[in-house]
């Protein structure tokens, strides 16, 4: 029982380390015409927005691009975040009879 508890604590520590690491791991998303580029962390924070001047001429297009591109980037970041945490958690889980890990 104590061994399992120790393994769970180690797993929790590795999960926390992975979360911190993902705060500094980034991914990029851009529009197909490359007028807008966003960079977000795997932790779901926007780091950078880069837009071409011509987007400033059309407020509606700018808003649409921002919403679509940010949502796409954040969805990718969330998927990668979840996959990495799941992987770390599976590695550190003790073997408990009846558990599907």
VEXMARKOL-760765 format. One line per 2 residues: number of its first residue (from 1); their letters; for each residue z, x, y of C-alpha. Coordinates in steps of 0.05 Angstrom, whole numbers, padded with zeros to 5 digits, always signed. Layout:
NUM	a	Z/X/Y  ...
# end
This chain:
1	xx	+00000/+00000/+00000  +00018/+00056/+00049
3	xx	-00047/+00091/+00032  -00087/+00029/+00050
5	xx	-00048/+00021/+00115  -00064/+00094/+00132
7	xx	-00138/+00082/+00117  -00138/+00020/+00161
9	xx	-00106/+00059/+00218  -00158/+00115/+00211
11	xx	-00213/+00063/+00210  -00186/+00031/+00274
13	xx	-00183/+00100/+00307  -00256/+00114/+00288
15	xx	-00277/+00046/+00315  -00243/+00062/+00382
17	xx	-00277/+00130/+00384  -00344/+00098/+00370
19	xx	-00333/+00048/+00427  -00317/+00104/+00476
21	xx	-00378/+00144/+00453  -00424/+00084/+00463
23	xx	-00401/+00079/+00536  -00442/+00143/+00546
25	xx	-00501/+00127/+00501  -00558/+00092/+00537
27	xx	-00622/+00056/+00523  -00681/+00039/+00567
29	xx	-00720/-00026/+00574  -00780/-00037/+00619
31	xx	-00830/-00091/+00634  -00899/-00086/+00602
33	xx	-00930/-00068/+00670  -00873/-00018/+00682
35	xx	-00856/-00048/+00750  -00782/-00051/+00729
37	xx	-00740/-00006/+00686  -00667/-00015/+00668
39	xx	-00620/+00032/+00633  -00558/+00003/+00599
41	xx	-00503/+00033/+00557  -00492/+00011/+00486
43	xx	-00426/-00016/+00512  -00466/-00066/+00554
45	xx	-00460/-00035/+00623  -00520/-00029/+00670
47	xx	-00528/+00043/+00691  -00593/+00043/+00729
49	xx	-00647/-00002/+00757  -00714/+00026/+00778
51	xx	-00766/-00019/+00809  -00833/-00009/+00842
53	xx	-00840/-00028/+00915  -00892/-00082/+00900
55	xx	-00838/-00123/+00865  -00802/-00128/+00932
57	xx	-00860/-00169/+00959  -00848/-00226/+00910
59	xx	-00776/-00248/+00906  -00788/-00299/+00851
61	xx	-00823/-00248/+00807  -00768/-00197/+00820
63	xx	-00715/-00246/+00799  -00754/-00265/+00736
65	xx	-00765/-00193/+00717  -00692/-00175/+00728
67	xx	-00666/-00232/+00686  -00715/-00221/+00629
69	xx	-00710/-00146/+00627  -00635/-00142/+00634
71	xx	-00625/-00195/+00581  -00672/-00158/+00533
73	xx	-00637/-00091/+00546  -00568/-00121/+00538
75	xx	-00588/-00156/+00473  -00613/-00090/+00445
77	xx	-00550/-00055/+00467  -00506/-00108/+00435
79	xx	-00545/-00104/+00369  -00538/-00028/+00367
81	xx	-00465/-00032/+00387  -00450/-00082/+00332
83	xx	-00489/-00043/+00279  -00453/+00022/+00296
85	xx	-00384/-00010/+00295  -00400/-00045/+00229
87	xx	-00422/+00022/+00199  -00359/+00057/+00223
89	xx	-00315/+00001/+00198  -00347/+00000/+00129
91	xx	-00338/+00075/+00121  -00264/+00072/+00135
93	xx	-00245/+00009/+00098  -00200/+00018/+00038
95	xx	-00225/-00008/-00028  -00189/-00075/-00036
97	xx	-00204/-00114/-00100  -00244/-00176/-00085
99	xx	-00268/-00152/-00017  -00344/-00148/-00009
101	x	-00345/-00078/+00024
# end
